[in-house]
Amino acid sequence: MTGALALLILTTAPPSPSAVDVGALRKGEGISDDDWQRLKTGDVITHRTPSRGKPPVGEGRGAFIIVVPAQHVFEQLGRVEEMPEYSTCLKAIQVLLRAQHDGGSHIKARETHQSLWMKASYTLDYWEDRERNEIRWSLDPRALHDVVKMSGSWRVVALDDASALVLYRISASAGRALPPVIEDYFAGMMMPGYLKNVRAHIEKAHARGEH
């Protein structure tokens, strides 16, 4: 569940986002009052939808607030070479393509992830949408994969000039049902830990002036 995350080396910086209506944002993203209070105190929040359908697809979402300007957060999330520094599941990554499209950057990467005893390799297309400050990913339809579905997104929303709300979504299927205890482990331990690692990585990079 923590695998496949945001890439994109930016060839040009995204525009500085303006602050948004927090109330409308919370409503649109389904962030409850309790979740918002947790976010404001520095916690990360995560939620999952149990796997369903054939093949069973599991979905998860999470968020955190970071005291780093949104543009700098967006740039850091786009640096594929640094992903192994904060993703303990990512064992290997190879960039196959880096190009530009109308909305920003497009990167194709072959990744190998391992969680517990489960190991999987797949090729992802990462698409940058600078207008929304969003990075989306999905399986390359022309490549061979060890999973049947892997898609998701990062979205960075400016709260003010110095801080941002980072929203994460993931949807995945290995093509077979996983025991509930394993899904609980992914959502209850791995995803929160992953998001905390991402935030710490961005904070350190920002402190070093890497933006």
Long-range contacts (C-beta under 8 A, 24 or more apart in sequence): 1-58, 1-60, 1-115, 1-170, 1-172, 1-186, 1-187, 1-190, 1-191, 2-87, 2-88, 2-89, 2-113, 2-115, 2-170, 2-186, 2-190, 2-191, 2-193, 2-194, 3-87, 3-89, 3-90, 3-111, 3-113, 3-115, 3-120, 3-150, 3-172, 4-111, 4-113, 4-122, 4-124, 4-137, 4-150, 4-151, 4-152, 4-170, 4-172, 5-77, 5-83, 5-87, 5-137, 5-152, 5-154, 5-168, 5-194, 5-198, 6-77, 6-78, 6-126, 6-135, 6-137, 6-154, 7-78, 7-79, 7-80, 7-83, 7-107, 7-109, 7-124, 7-126, 7-135, 7-137, 8-77, 8-78, 8-79, 8-80, 8-104, 8-105, 8-107, 8-126, 8-128, 8-135, 9-78, 9-79, 9-80, 9-81, 9-98, 9-105, 9-107, 10-74, 10-75, 10-78, 10-104, 10-105, 10-128, 11-100, 11-105, 13-71, 13-75, 14-71, 14-74, 14-75, 14-104, 14-128, 14-130, 14-133, 15-71, 15-130, 16-69, 16-70, 16-71, 16-158, 17-70, 17-71, 17-133, 17-156, 17-157, 17-158, 18-158, 19-158, 19-159, 19-160, 19-161, 20-157, 20-158, 20-159, 22-159, 25-157, 25-165, 29-63, 29-167, 31-63, 35-63, 39-63, 39-64, 39-65, 39-165, 40-65, 44-192, 44-195, 44-196, 44-199, 46-187, 46-188, 46-191, 46-192, 46-195, 47-187, 48-183, 48-186, 48-187, 48-191, 50-180, 50-183, 51-173, 51-177, 51-178, 51-183, 55-148, 55-149, 55-173, 55-174, 55-175, 55-176, 56-173, 56-176, 56-177, 56-178, 57-149, 57-171, 57-172, 57-173, 58-171, 58-172, 58-173, 58-178, 58-183, 58-186, 59-169, 59-170, 59-171, 60-169, 60-170, 60-171, 60-186, 60-187, 60-191, 61-167, 61-168, 61-169, 61-170, 62-167, 62-168, 62-191, 62-192, 62-195, 63-165, 63-166, 63-167, 63-168, 63-195, 64-165, 64-166, 64-195, 64-196, 64-198, 64-199, 65-159, 65-163, 65-164, 65-165, 65-166, 66-163, 66-164, 66-166, 66-199, 66-202, 66-203, 67-162, 67-163, 67-203, 68-162, 68-163, 68-164, 68-202, 68-203, 68-206, 69-158, 69-161, 69-162, 69-163, 69-164, 70-133, 70-156, 70-157, 70-158, 70-159, 70-163, 70-164, 71-211, 72-202, 72-206, 72-211, 73-156, 73-164, 73-166, 73-202, 74-133, 74-135, 74-156, 75-211, 76-201, 76-202, 76-205, 76-206, 76-210, 76-211, 77-135, 77-154, 77-156, 77-166, 77-198, 77-202, 78-105, 78-128, 78-135, 80-107, 80-109, 80-126, 82-201, 82-205, 85-201, 86-194, 86-197, 86-198, 86-200, 86-201, 87-113, 87-194, 87-197, 88-193, 88-194, 88-197, 89-113, 89-114, 89-115, 89-190, 89-194, 91-119, 96-123, 101-127, 103-127, 103-128, 103-129, 103-130, 103-131, 104-128, 104-129, 104-130, 108-140, 110-143, 115-186, 115-190, 116-182, 116-185, 118-174, 119-146, 120-145, 120-146, 120-147, 120-174, 121-145, 121-146, 122-146, 122-147, 122-150, 124-150, 133-157, 133-158, 146-174, 147-172, 147-173, 147-174, 147-175, 148-173, 148-174, 148-175, 149-173, 166-195, 166-198, 166-199, 168-195
